[in-house]
Amino acid sequence: MEAMREDRELKSNLLVVAHMIHGSSEGQFSVRYCPGKLTRMEIESVGFEYANLGEMTKRYDMNSLRDRLEYRDR
């Protein structure tokens, strides 16, 4: 929000601001992207953590992971 107030270009493009807000952890958790096609430098240059897609796919079995909302329903 501070960047939006101070940057005229951001102020005129609220879609970018909304995207930035949704990608922000506000220090509560880390955001780690495993894009597969972007480089570590590209990811880290915008303030996110990078992880290798192949390594994370081995570590987290996508077929066995469940959405957190499923746990709340129990």
C-alpha angles and dihedrals in degrees: 000000000000091000090051092052092049101039117069092198092054091045089058094049109052092170088068090048091051091050091050092050093051090051094051123098093191087218094297096107139352124262112218119183124202100185101161093212105047121076127244088248093054092050096044093045089071095047102263130120119249129220131177111256094217093051094047092047088056092046097047118042104215091202093061101040117101133198114261090237089068089063093053092056093063 
